[in-house]
Structures are given as C-alpha cells and as structure tokens.
Amino acid sequence: MTTEDSETAILTFLSASPETVIEDTYPWSQSSNLDHKTVVGAIKSLLADQYVVVENLETSFYAFTEEGQSILDNGSQEILVLKALNEAGKLSIPDLQAKVGKDVAKIGMGNCMKAKWIKKDGQDLVPVAKEDEVEDTVRKQLQGLSDADFKIDALSDQDAKDLKRRKCINLVTVKSHRVSRGPAYQPQRVKKAADLTKEMLDSGAWETAEFKPYNFLVLGEKVGGGFLHPLLKVRAEFRKILMEMGFQEMPTNKWVESSFWNFDSLFQPQSHPARDAHDTFFIKEPAQTVSVPEEYYERVRTMHEIGGAGSIGYRYDFRREEAMKNLLRTHTTAVSSQMLYKLANQPGGFKPARYFSIDRVFRNETMDATHLCEFHQVEGLVADYNLSLGDLIGTIETFFKKIGITQLRFKPAFNPYTEPSMEIFGYHPDLKKWTEIGNSGMFRPEMLQPMGLPENVRVIAWGLSLERPTMIKYRISNIRDLFGHKVEMARTQNAPICRFEDATSSA
C-alpha cells in the first residue's frame, strides 16, 4: 500500500461523522491491513495541510523472541532435557547433546540440576523426577503473556526480568497517534500546486488552483564543494615558507624515473640493497628508459668503476642495463640530480641556486601505523661556492623555526650520496621526547664532479616527510587515517586551515 492509499483510507474513515476519530493508529493500521510506518507518513503529510489534527501516543508491550516462541511451542530447555533422560533412563553429556542439541542441553542441564530434577551418576546423567510431575514455569508464563495480548502488566517485574534474562521476550515501544478531523478536512485530498506552469496559464487553471505557500525565509540547499586534504594544507604552508627563504620549486610531476637518475647519478652502487625489488617498485612496461645524457653517463660510469675527485670508486663493472631500468622514484633526490646537472651545463655557466620540491615517492615497505608504500618527501638544496656544514645547519634551523620547531639536535649519520651526513631530531612537546624529523648532508664530490660543477661548488641538502609534521599538526596517530583508501572523508572536510607559527617573529 502506498502513502496515497493510506491517506485515502484515513480520510474515508474520518468521513463517517465529525466525531469519528482514530484512537490509536497502531491497532487501527493492523485492523485495516495497512503498514503502520506508511500510515504515519500519510498522517504527517495530511497534517501539513491541516486535513487532520494529531495527538502523539506511545504504547509499550512485550514480544516473543525466536527463543521464546520455540519454548511456547515445544517446552522449555529443562523440560526437554528431563524428557530425553526419562526416555533413555540415563545419558552421557555428549549423547544428551546429540539428542536435544548443544544449546538446549547446556541451558536445560543447569536448570534441571538447580531444580534437582536430575543428578550425575559417574559420567552419566540420570533423571530424579518425571516430566509430568514438574511444572514448566517458563512455558506457563509465556502462555499467560500471550493470552493477555502481551500487555506490560501481564507479568510481574521479577518474571519479566527472568524471561528477558533467558532471551524469551523483548520490550517493544511503538509511537503512534490519535487522529481527528482538522480545520481544512475534506473527504478527498486535493494536492496544492507547487509551481505555476505553462499549462496552467494556457488553460486558465491558475485562477482556481490552490498553491503551496512560499517560504522566502528558508535557506537554500547548502552549496557543496571540494575540500583541501590536510596534506595539501601543510604542503601549501611549506611552499610559502620555502619561497620566502628564496627557494625555487623543482618540477616533480614525473613519478617514473630511470635507475640512472634515481641511483647511479647519486653515486649509489648498483649492488646497493635499496635497488632490490623488495625495496623498490620496478616498472614492467616500459621496463627501460629511452635515453640519458651519454657524456654524463660515461663520467658517472667512470666514477663508479675507477673513481675520481680523491675517491677510488666502487671497483666493479658498471652495467648499462641496470642503469636504464625504470622504477617508481624512491626519493625526489632523483629530480635534484637532474636539476644540478642542468645547473652545471646551462648557458653562461654555473650560477648559485636554491631548489626545493614537495612530492610523492614510492618504496616497497611493509605498511603499519607509521609507514605506507607511498608518501610525500620535502627536499631542499642549496648550490653555491664554498658552502660548509655550518651553512647547512643554519639553513635547516631557519626552516624549522619558521614552522615552530625551535629545539633541534643533529646526529652524525651515513648516506650513500652525502658526506658528512646528519639526522635531524626535534623535540615533540606533546610526546615529551626527541623524535627524528629529517635527514641532511653535503653532496659527495663523487656525485658533483661528473655533473660538471666547478671544483669549489658545494651542495647542501636536507629532507623530511610531509606526513610526519602533518600528523603532529592534526594530532593523527595512524598514517592510514591521513593518507590512503581508509581515510575518513569528514576529517578532510573538517580539518582546520594549517598555520605554522614563526618562532622567530614571536621571539
């Protein structure tokens, strides 16, 4: 039955006389073979146009569960267990479970033992009473409830509590209505027009048609729109800070790189564990890059095999097929090496530069609360004459102060393409401990010389993930709640604008 059918049934029932009312829609809908939810929907629609007047009612009653109906039909578990034992004389527990079922045996045995209807004889259970000598109290209570039309007062508080504990009954509360004629009552519903149409104007029906009142104060539909992900908000703030420091953004829109730019140009040996498939995603199609700068390739190969710039190299046979493999870049330093090569070979010769990048990188890692197979790397580098470790520390301190991290520590570390290298630690005020927030170093001469950079040019560089400061900023403990297919969309919508306090300005 549709809502319109229910509306017609209600108006027809009320048409008998002005005094006719529907005392309670719940029993009325059952007697009229109507769905109560549909009837309630029809009443709300009629109420809006004042066809009816409504009083809210609330009715509570008990209803049988599946367990309760089964007991009413077949008897309680204790009676079924007692009957089975009387029929067999005695039964072991496994045999009893096989005869009446595990659930029935479990509940029935306990109740029978408590009532002293059965006892244990070694490994067997034997009956003490016969089923016609005892009363099935639970079944009798359920039968009495059924005979009383499931009314609340049909059971005492203790009986109701016991039956609920045994999951035989549930308390059901139904919200219903008392319905009578309203000021605009008519035996038939006349729908009011919502809009003035061309057909109404052509036929003249608009002159007699009733229209729904317009509410000029109601707000329109909320305008939807896109929302910036927390990572993008932090990225935008980092870009702003780095550009204020005079850095120029590198083009990082190419996720697939060759092993030459990702590893070889960084003086990372071809036998390095990071180049294994367990750590790096290699591309199947196309499996190899088209080309690399040949004269630069030869200089890199020579540096690996023989050495130079005071180094003896790695002393192995450099393989072209390994260098030409395509992969998903494992760091944005692959882009840094290309930018430095272009910087060294640009018309007019080398000029000092500052570069940065913030983009996605990929590593074949086991995923957990702090690691994903893809993440974002923030990288900055400065290429200039006669730079020192002090310049690197000063640049790092300036950047982190601008994002509000003033307590920094540096720890010596090893990186294949930087020497010296330092891990960066910052004090986390929430966790009350020092935590690693980045890595840094000065690019090795073995990396810079093949590029063609002047001998006294030094390159300082540092990097960190974008996810870690974002998780700290937005108090996110699991990286999978920040990035990936399990992200809650409401978090993205409600995330506040990212603002990092410049510690230097507040000092």
C-alpha positions as CSV (number, residue, x, y, z in Angstrom):
1,M,0.0,0.0,0.0
2,T,1.3,3.4,-0.9
3,T,1.1,6.7,1.1
4,E,-1.7,7.9,-1.2
5,D,-3.7,4.7,-0.4
6,S,-3.2,5.3,3.4
7,E,-4.3,8.9,3.0
8,T,-7.5,7.8,1.3
9,A,-8.1,5.2,4.0
10,I,-7.7,7.8,6.8
11,L,-9.9,10.5,5.2
12,T,-12.6,7.9,4.4
13,F,-12.6,6.6,7.9
14,L,-12.9,10.1,9.3
15,S,-15.7,11.0,6.9
16,A,-18.3,8.9,8.9
17,S,-19.0,11.8,11.2
18,P,-17.3,14.9,12.7
19,E,-16.9,13.0,16.0
20,T,-15.1,10.0,14.4
21,V,-11.5,9.6,15.4
22,I,-8.7,7.1,15.1
23,E,-8.0,6.4,18.7
24,D,-4.7,4.7,18.1
25,T,-3.1,4.4,14.6
26,Y,-1.1,1.2,15.6
27,P,-4.1,-1.2,16.2
28,W,-6.1,0.7,13.5
29,S,-3.5,0.1,10.8
30,Q,-3.3,-3.6,11.8
31,S,-7.1,-4.0,11.6
32,S,-7.1,-2.1,8.2
33,N,-4.2,-4.2,6.8
34,L,-2.0,-1.2,6.4
35,D,1.7,-0.8,7.2
36,H,1.9,1.5,10.3
37,K,5.0,3.3,9.0
38,T,3.2,4.2,5.8
39,V,0.2,5.4,7.8
40,V,2.4,7.6,10.0
41,G,3.9,9.1,6.8
42,A,0.5,9.8,5.4
43,I,-0.6,11.5,8.6
44,K,2.4,13.8,8.6
45,S,1.6,14.8,5.0
46,L,-2.1,15.4,5.9
47,L,-1.1,17.4,9.0
48,A,1.0,19.8,6.9
49,D,-2.1,20.9,5.0
50,Q,-4.3,20.8,8.2
51,Y,-6.5,18.0,7.0
52,V,-6.1,16.3,10.4
53,V,-5.3,17.1,14.0
54,V,-2.9,14.7,15.7
55,E,-2.0,13.7,19.3
56,N,1.1,11.7,19.9
57,L,0.8,8.4,21.7
58,E,3.3,5.8,22.9
59,T,2.5,2.2,23.5
60,S,4.8,-0.4,25.1
61,F,4.2,-4.2,25.1
62,Y,6.2,-7.4,25.2
63,A,7.0,-9.5,22.1
64,F,8.3,-13.1,21.9
65,T,11.9,-13.6,20.6
66,E,12.6,-16.6,18.5
67,E,13.7,-18.4,21.6
68,G,10.5,-17.5,23.4
69,Q,8.3,-18.7,20.6
70,S,10.3,-22.0,20.5
71,I,9.7,-22.6,24.2
72,L,6.0,-21.8,23.8
73,D,5.7,-24.3,21.0
74,N,7.9,-27.1,22.3
75,G,8.5,-26.5,26.0
76,S,11.5,-25.1,28.0
77,Q,15.0,-26.5,27.7
78,E,14.9,-28.1,31.2
79,I,11.7,-30.0,30.3
80,L,13.2,-31.2,27.0
81,V,16.3,-32.4,28.9
82,L,14.2,-34.1,31.6
83,K,12.0,-35.8,28.9
84,A,15.1,-37.1,27.0
85,L,16.6,-38.6,30.2
86,N,13.3,-40.2,31.2
87,E,13.0,-41.8,27.7
88,A,16.6,-43.2,27.8
89,G,17.0,-43.9,31.5
90,K,20.4,-42.2,31.5
91,L,22.6,-40.4,29.1
92,S,26.2,-39.1,28.9
93,I,26.6,-35.4,28.3
94,P,27.7,-36.0,24.6
95,D,24.8,-38.3,24.0
96,L,22.4,-35.8,25.6
97,Q,23.8,-33.0,23.3
98,A,23.4,-35.2,20.3
99,K,19.7,-35.9,21.3
100,V,18.5,-32.4,22.1
101,G,21.2,-30.1,20.7
102,K,24.1,-28.4,22.4
103,D,22.4,-25.2,23.2
104,V,19.3,-26.9,24.7
105,A,21.5,-29.3,26.7
106,K,23.7,-26.5,28.1
107,I,20.7,-24.4,29.4
108,G,18.5,-27.4,30.3
109,M,21.1,-29.3,32.4
110,G,21.9,-26.2,34.5
111,N,18.2,-25.5,35.3
112,C,17.5,-29.2,35.9
113,M,20.4,-29.5,38.3
114,K,19.3,-26.4,40.1
115,A,15.7,-27.7,40.5
116,K,17.1,-31.1,41.5
117,W,15.2,-32.9,38.7
118,I,18.4,-34.8,37.5
119,K,21.7,-35.9,39.0
120,K,25.1,-37.2,37.9
121,D,25.9,-40.9,38.1
122,G,29.6,-41.1,37.2
123,Q,29.8,-39.8,33.7
124,D,26.1,-40.1,33.1
125,L,23.1,-38.0,33.9
126,V,20.0,-39.7,35.3
127,P,16.5,-38.4,36.0
128,V,15.2,-37.9,39.5
129,A,11.7,-36.6,38.5
130,K,9.3,-37.3,35.6
131,E,8.2,-34.5,33.3
132,D,4.6,-34.9,34.2
133,E,5.5,-34.4,37.9
134,V,7.0,-31.0,37.4
135,E,5.7,-27.7,36.1
136,D,7.1,-25.9,33.1
137,T,7.1,-22.5,34.7
138,V,8.7,-20.6,31.8
139,R,6.2,-22.0,29.2
140,K,3.3,-21.2,31.6
141,Q,4.5,-17.6,31.9
142,L,4.8,-17.2,28.2
143,Q,1.4,-18.7,27.6
144,G,-0.1,-16.3,30.1
145,L,1.6,-13.4,28.4
146,S,0.2,-14.5,25.0
147,D,-3.4,-14.8,26.5
148,A,-3.1,-11.3,27.9
149,D,-2.2,-9.8,24.5
150,F,1.4,-9.1,25.6
151,K,0.4,-6.3,28.0
152,I,3.1,-5.0,30.3
153,D,1.0,-5.7,33.5
154,A,0.6,-9.4,32.5
155,L,4.0,-10.1,34.1
156,S,5.4,-9.3,37.4
157,D,8.7,-7.3,37.5
158,Q,10.6,-10.4,38.6
159,D,9.0,-12.7,35.9
160,A,9.7,-10.1,33.2
161,K,13.3,-9.9,34.4
162,D,13.7,-13.7,34.3
163,L,12.3,-14.0,30.8
164,K,14.4,-11.2,29.5
165,R,17.5,-12.8,31.0
166,R,16.6,-16.0,29.2
167,K,16.1,-14.0,26.0
168,C,12.5,-15.1,25.7
169,I,10.9,-11.7,25.4
170,N,11.7,-8.1,24.3
171,L,10.1,-4.9,25.4
172,V,8.7,-3.1,22.3
173,T,7.8,0.6,22.3
174,V,5.6,1.9,19.4
175,K,5.0,5.6,18.8
176,S,1.5,6.1,17.3
177,H,-1.1,8.9,17.0
178,R,-4.7,9.8,17.8
179,V,-6.1,11.3,14.7
180,S,-9.2,13.5,14.2
181,R,-10.5,16.0,11.6
182,G,-8.5,19.2,11.1
183,P,-9.8,22.7,10.1
184,A,-9.1,22.0,6.4
185,Y,-10.6,18.5,6.4
186,Q,-12.1,17.2,3.2
187,P,-13.1,13.6,2.3
188,Q,-10.6,13.7,-0.6
189,R,-7.1,15.1,-0.7
190,V,-6.6,17.9,-3.1
191,K,-2.9,18.4,-3.8
192,K,-1.8,22.0,-3.9
193,A,0.3,23.1,-6.8
194,A,4.0,23.8,-6.1
195,D,4.7,25.9,-9.2
196,L,2.9,28.0,-11.8
197,T,3.2,26.1,-15.1
198,K,2.7,27.0,-18.8
199,E,-0.2,24.5,-18.9
200,M,-2.0,26.4,-16.1
201,L,-1.6,29.7,-17.9
202,D,-2.8,28.3,-21.2
203,S,-5.9,26.7,-19.7
204,G,-6.7,29.3,-17.1
205,A,-6.5,26.7,-14.3
206,W,-4.2,29.0,-12.3
207,E,-7.2,31.2,-11.4
208,T,-8.8,28.5,-9.2
209,A,-5.7,26.4,-8.4
210,E,-4.5,26.2,-4.8
211,F,-0.8,26.8,-4.4
212,K,1.6,25.8,-1.6
213,P,2.7,28.9,0.4
214,Y,6.2,30.0,-0.4
215,N,8.7,30.4,2.5
216,F,11.0,33.2,1.4
217,L,13.0,33.0,4.7
218,V,14.1,29.3,4.3
219,L,17.7,28.7,3.5
220,G,18.6,27.1,0.2
221,E,20.5,23.9,-0.3
222,K,24.0,24.0,1.2
223,V,26.4,24.6,-1.6
224,G,28.8,21.7,-1.9
225,G,32.4,21.9,-2.9
226,G,35.8,20.4,-2.7
227,F,38.0,20.4,0.4
228,L,41.7,20.5,0.7
229,H,43.3,17.4,2.2
230,P,45.4,18.1,5.4
231,L,48.5,17.1,3.5
232,L,47.8,19.8,0.8
233,K,47.2,22.4,3.5
234,V,50.6,21.7,5.1
235,R,52.2,21.4,1.7
236,A,50.9,24.9,0.8
237,E,52.3,26.3,4.0
238,F,55.7,24.7,3.4
239,R,55.9,26.0,-0.1
240,K,55.1,29.5,1.1
241,I,57.9,29.3,3.8
242,L,60.5,27.9,1.3
243,M,59.7,30.5,-1.3
244,E,60.1,33.2,1.4
245,M,63.6,31.8,2.0
246,G,64.4,32.3,-1.7
247,F,64.0,28.7,-2.9
248,Q,62.7,27.8,-6.3
249,E,60.4,24.8,-6.8
250,M,61.7,21.9,-8.9
251,P,59.5,20.1,-11.5
252,T,58.5,16.8,-9.8
253,N,55.5,15.8,-11.9
254,K,57.2,12.7,-13.3
255,W,56.8,9.7,-10.9
256,V,58.7,7.2,-13.1
257,E,62.4,7.6,-13.2
258,S,65.3,5.6,-14.5
259,S,67.7,3.9,-12.2
260,F,70.4,6.1,-13.6
261,W,68.9,9.3,-12.2
262,N,67.4,7.7,-9.1
263,F,70.6,5.8,-8.0
264,D,73.6,5.9,-10.3
265,S,73.9,9.7,-10.6
266,L,73.8,9.9,-6.8
267,F,76.9,7.6,-6.6
268,Q,74.8,4.8,-5.2
269,P,76.4,1.4,-6.2
270,Q,74.4,-1.0,-8.4
271,S,74.8,-3.7,-5.7
272,H,73.1,-1.5,-3.0
273,P,70.2,-3.3,-1.1
274,A,67.9,-0.3,-1.9
275,R,67.9,-1.4,-5.6
276,D,66.4,-4.7,-4.7
277,A,62.8,-5.5,-5.7
278,H,62.0,-5.9,-2.0
279,D,62.6,-2.2,-1.5
280,T,61.8,-0.6,-4.9
281,F,58.9,-0.8,-7.4
282,F,60.3,-1.6,-10.8
283,I,58.3,-0.9,-13.9
284,K,57.4,-3.8,-16.2
285,E,56.2,-1.8,-19.2
286,P,58.2,0.1,-20.4
287,A,61.0,-1.7,-18.5
288,Q,63.8,0.6,-19.6
289,T,64.2,4.3,-20.2
290,V,64.8,5.7,-23.7
291,S,68.0,7.7,-23.2
292,V,70.2,9.5,-20.7
293,P,72.9,12.2,-21.5
294,E,75.6,10.0,-22.9
295,E,78.7,12.1,-22.0
296,Y,77.3,12.4,-18.4
297,Y,76.6,8.7,-18.3
298,E,80.2,7.9,-19.2
299,R,81.5,10.2,-16.5
300,V,79.2,8.6,-13.9
301,R,80.2,5.1,-15.0
302,T,83.9,6.0,-14.7
303,M,83.3,7.4,-11.2
304,H,81.7,4.1,-10.2
305,E,84.3,1.9,-11.7
306,I,87.6,3.8,-11.3
307,G,86.8,6.8,-9.1
308,G,87.9,10.4,-9.1
309,A,87.8,13.6,-7.0
310,G,90.0,11.8,-4.5
311,S,87.9,8.6,-4.5
312,I,88.8,5.2,-5.8
313,G,85.2,4.4,-6.7
314,Y,83.5,1.1,-6.1
315,R,85.7,-1.0,-8.3
316,Y,83.0,-3.1,-10.1
317,D,81.7,-3.4,-13.7
318,F,79.1,-0.8,-14.2
319,R,76.2,-2.3,-16.1
320,R,74.1,-0.2,-18.6
321,E,71.1,-2.5,-18.4
322,E,70.9,-1.9,-14.7
323,A,71.2,1.9,-15.1
324,M,68.4,2.0,-17.7
325,K,65.8,0.2,-15.6
326,N,62.6,2.2,-15.0
327,L,61.1,2.5,-11.5
328,L,58.8,4.5,-9.3
329,R,61.1,7.0,-7.8
330,T,62.2,6.2,-4.3
331,H,63.1,9.9,-3.4
332,T,62.8,13.3,-5.0
333,T,66.6,13.5,-5.0
334,A,66.3,11.9,-8.4
335,V,64.9,15.3,-9.6
336,S,67.6,17.1,-7.6
337,S,70.4,15.3,-9.5
338,Q,68.8,16.3,-12.9
339,M,68.5,20.0,-11.7
340,L,72.1,20.1,-10.6
341,Y,73.2,18.6,-13.9
342,K,71.2,21.3,-15.8
343,L,72.6,24.0,-13.5
344,A,76.2,22.9,-14.2
345,N,75.6,22.8,-18.0
346,Q,73.4,25.9,-18.5
347,P,74.4,28.6,-21.0
348,G,76.7,31.1,-19.2
349,G,78.0,28.6,-16.7
350,F,77.1,27.8,-13.1
351,K,75.1,30.3,-11.0
352,P,74.3,29.7,-7.3
353,A,70.7,28.4,-6.8
354,R,68.3,27.2,-4.2
355,Y,65.8,24.5,-5.1
356,F,63.0,22.7,-3.2
357,S,60.4,20.0,-4.0
358,I,57.4,18.5,-2.2
359,D,56.0,15.5,-4.0
360,R,55.2,11.8,-3.8
361,V,57.8,9.0,-3.6
362,F,57.3,5.2,-3.5
363,R,59.0,2.4,-1.6
364,N,58.2,-1.3,-1.2
365,E,57.7,-1.3,2.5
366,T,55.5,-3.2,5.0
367,M,52.6,-1.0,5.9
368,D,51.9,-0.2,9.5
369,A,50.7,2.8,11.6
370,T,53.7,5.0,10.6
371,H,54.6,3.5,7.1
372,L,53.0,3.3,3.7
373,C,54.2,2.2,0.3
374,E,53.9,5.8,-0.9
375,F,54.5,9.1,1.0
376,H,55.5,12.7,0.3
377,Q,59.0,14.0,0.6
378,V,60.0,17.6,1.3
379,E,63.5,18.3,0.0
380,G,65.6,21.5,-0.2
381,L,69.1,22.1,-1.5
382,V,71.5,25.0,-1.9
383,A,74.3,25.0,-4.5
384,D,76.9,27.8,-4.0
385,Y,80.6,28.3,-3.7
386,N,82.5,27.2,-0.6
387,L,79.5,26.1,1.5
388,S,80.2,24.4,4.8
389,L,78.4,22.3,7.4
390,G,77.6,25.5,9.3
391,D,75.6,26.8,6.3
392,L,73.6,23.5,6.2
393,I,72.8,23.7,10.0
394,G,71.9,27.4,9.7
395,T,69.5,26.8,6.7
396,I,67.9,23.8,8.5
397,E,67.4,25.8,11.7
398,T,65.9,28.7,9.8
399,F,63.3,26.5,8.1
400,F,62.3,24.6,11.2
401,K,62.0,27.8,13.2
402,K,59.5,29.1,10.6
403,I,57.3,26.1,11.2
404,G,57.6,26.5,15.0
405,I,60.2,23.8,15.9
406,T,63.0,25.6,17.8
407,Q,64.6,22.7,19.7
408,L,66.8,20.8,17.2
409,R,69.6,18.3,17.6
410,F,71.9,16.8,14.9
411,K,73.4,13.3,14.9
412,P,76.1,12.0,12.5
413,A,74.7,9.5,10.0
414,F,75.6,7.7,6.8
415,N,74.0,8.3,3.4
416,P,75.4,6.9,0.1
417,Y,75.5,10.3,-1.6
418,T,76.2,12.8,1.2
419,E,79.3,13.2,3.4
420,P,79.1,14.5,6.1
421,S,75.5,13.4,6.8
422,M,73.3,14.3,9.7
423,E,70.0,13.1,11.1
424,I,67.7,15.9,12.4
425,F,65.9,15.5,15.7
426,G,63.2,17.8,17.0
427,Y,61.7,18.0,20.5
428,H,58.0,16.9,20.4
429,P,56.1,18.9,23.1
430,D,53.1,16.5,23.1
431,L,55.2,13.3,23.3
432,K,57.7,15.0,25.6
433,K,60.6,13.4,23.7
434,W,63.1,13.9,20.9
435,T,61.9,12.4,17.6
436,E,63.7,12.1,14.2
437,I,62.2,14.6,11.7
438,G,64.6,14.6,8.8
439,N,67.9,13.8,7.2
440,S,70.6,16.1,5.7
441,G,74.1,16.3,4.4
442,M,76.5,17.7,1.8
443,F,76.5,16.0,-1.6
444,R,79.7,14.0,-2.2
445,P,82.3,15.2,-4.7
446,E,81.9,11.8,-6.5
447,M,78.4,12.9,-7.3
448,L,79.1,16.6,-8.2
449,Q,82.2,16.2,-10.3
450,P,80.6,14.2,-13.1
451,M,77.9,16.8,-13.4
452,G,80.5,19.4,-14.4
453,L,80.1,21.7,-11.4
454,P,83.1,23.9,-10.5
455,E,85.5,22.4,-8.1
456,N,84.8,24.8,-5.2
457,V,81.0,24.5,-5.5
458,R,79.3,22.7,-2.6
459,V,75.7,21.5,-2.4
460,I,74.0,21.2,1.0
461,A,70.7,19.3,1.1
462,W,68.1,18.2,3.6
463,G,64.7,16.4,3.5
464,L,61.8,15.2,5.6
465,S,58.5,13.6,5.0
466,L,55.3,15.7,4.7
467,E,53.2,13.1,6.6
468,R,55.0,13.3,9.9
469,P,54.6,17.1,10.6
470,T,51.0,16.8,9.3
471,M,50.2,14.0,11.7
472,I,51.7,16.1,14.5
473,K,49.9,19.2,13.4
474,Y,46.5,17.5,13.2
475,R,47.0,15.1,16.2
476,I,46.8,11.9,13.9
477,S,48.3,8.8,15.4
478,N,47.9,6.4,12.4
479,I,49.2,7.3,9.0
480,R,46.4,5.3,7.4
481,D,43.9,7.8,8.8
482,L,45.7,10.5,7.0
483,F,46.5,9.1,3.6
484,G,45.0,6.2,1.6
485,H,41.7,4.5,0.9
486,K,40.7,4.2,4.6
487,V,40.7,8.0,5.1
488,E,37.5,9.3,6.7
489,M,36.1,12.0,4.4
490,A,34.6,14.0,7.2
491,R,38.1,14.5,8.6
492,T,39.2,16.1,5.3
493,Q,36.2,18.3,5.3
494,N,36.5,19.5,8.9
495,A,40.3,19.8,9.0
496,P,41.2,23.4,10.0
497,I,43.5,25.6,7.9
498,C,47.1,24.9,8.6
499,R,49.2,27.7,10.1
500,F,52.7,27.3,11.5
501,E,53.8,29.9,14.0
502,D,57.1,31.6,13.0
503,A,59.2,31.2,16.1
504,T,61.5,34.0,15.0
505,S,58.7,36.5,14.9
506,S,57.5,35.7,18.4
507,A,60.9,35.8,20.0
